[in-house]
Amino acid sequence: MIQFYYNLAPNPMKVALFLEEAGLAYEPIPVDSRKGEQFAPAFTALNPNNKLPCIVDGDATVFDSNAILLYLAEKTGRFLPESDTQAARGEFLSWLMFVASGIGPYSGQAVHFRHFAPEPKEYALKRYAFEADRHWSILEQRLSGRRFMLGETYTILDMAVWGWARMLPRVTGDDAIWTRLPNLARLMDEIGARPAAQRALALQDRHAFKTEMDDDARRAMFRHIA
Ligand SMILES: N[C@@H](CCC(=O)N[C@@H](CS)C(=O)NCC(=O)O)C(=O)O
């Protein structure tokens, strides 16, 4: 049985979606980052980066959400591109890394500066909001005329996008964002209607994570100010 260390944030939720889509047996193990549980020595031994998600699958320990998606897809042979030419693999890896190294980090920083950073923050917020927006516009364009990120086949790339796209109103501060990104909205509706997505989201009923962003939570999550 796979041990799945998680909280309800975008990166763990992509992995929850895969586990549910593939019907893999897993044990969800909550790690409450607002309580600093990600720094417990037993967790650091699994993920030296002290972040979620992380999985333990027999003798394999895997951290970083897109690495986990790729590991699970290769293990099961599910939700990979249909074509296995070098060209198709190159296209797939480009988008997977674009989501891992662009969409995730810029969106995460946009959330940080929009919702949590102290003033003055105008320059930083402007930069990260602009870069997050630019990255999302590229995905919106990519989905124009394509049902999924790679065309007609639903892959881990779409799961990686889904994890973060759920946060778009919070990333952009714009509740009407879906009217500006109609292709992404369509993808979200399609994935959101899948029973596996609903089961992944139901993880939120299994554990009461700390919701207050009090001084202790800030010290645990924003260690540069601790
Ligand atoms: N590159 C990592 C980033 C992981 C990450 O930032 N996880 C967030 C949740 S989405 C987290 O654990 N935050 C708690 C913290 O930063 O202490 C991945 O894709 O898994």
The ligand as an ORCA input file, in Angstrom:
! r2SCAN-3c Opt
* xyz 0 1
  N       8.045     21.484     -5.929
  C       7.240     20.926     -4.890
  C       6.599     22.039     -4.109
  C       5.848     21.499     -2.915
  C       5.158     22.593     -2.120
  O       5.492     23.788     -2.197
  N       4.187     22.159     -1.340
  C       3.416     23.064     -0.529
  C       1.956     22.711     -0.654
  S       1.388     22.982     -2.305
  C       3.824     22.909      0.920
  O       4.181     21.832      1.359
  N       3.789     24.001      1.673
  C       4.116     23.954      3.056
  C       5.362     24.732      3.344
  O       5.876     25.406      2.451
  O       5.822     24.668      4.485
  C       6.170     19.992     -5.506
  O       5.778     20.190     -6.644
  O       5.765     19.043     -4.819
*
